[in-house]
């Protein structure tokens, strides 16, 4: 993997990330393809929307249909017919979300499959192996995602475990001879000192890129940005910086201004399925009765095919009927909005007009 910075404006960066399966212009947004599909979207549509990289969930894919099956089908690229880069998460965040259903030990995590109830053991080595079987372009280390709120002592112990796991992931990745990039994940909760210690430990190991993890886990938004403001400038400038699981269009714009390069979030796709649509006038809830007779498009300023061809009344009707076409049209619009935002952010960094653009969005 190669990361080339084209230009910087204050902390923000416009760059190009060259992965095994192609180029990613950054700042970039990765739609989430949980089970090897961005729900309802064919890869050709994702590409037409300007998507250059997607995220897939190791945890879900290892449970169904299983990494060996996907490997035999030509890896995730061949299986889902997506030819551009894929980043796989490590499963850490999904395991964190299982709550009482999992037990964390030094060796790894024991949990019960939410699908079959079967007992499963995931270690840093297994996570790296599974991501290799999926033939991911960017592999993430297995981490212990610290809950919020938590005392500094709990955060320190969790962060130290994540560091030991990061080292094991690095060893397993090197031993496996994979061409994929490996990213470390900065943990440390909301404590500056722990975030710094986490980053220092990761830098000593040495990764291809660095992610900010353990954010957007229920903390107030101001606190999240406080952590980002203090930690992002410490991340090495010549490596990609990935802010995991964030967020709304204005969150992304603010974080780009602080120097983040890569983003993923379920918001545009999950919200689309619930009729919660991002437009240039703010959020539109298409389920509301006010749209029942509306002839106007969802967003007059949007160039997506949903807004070019259909009225709000039709989208409202599809939502009421629970027709899958409604989900497809809504998802297409929300992803178009996110990918257009990323192109706008790239352009405003190049032209030196980012701060006024971010203020406008905010
Ligand atoms: Zn649209």
Boltz pocket constraint, residues with backbone or C-beta under 6 A from the ligand:
constraints:
  - pocket:
      binder: B
      contacts: [[A, 298], [A, 299], [A, 302], [A, 303], [A, 304], [A, 305], [A, 306], [A, 307], [A, 308], [A, 332], [A, 333], [A, 334], [A, 336]]
      max_distance: 6.0
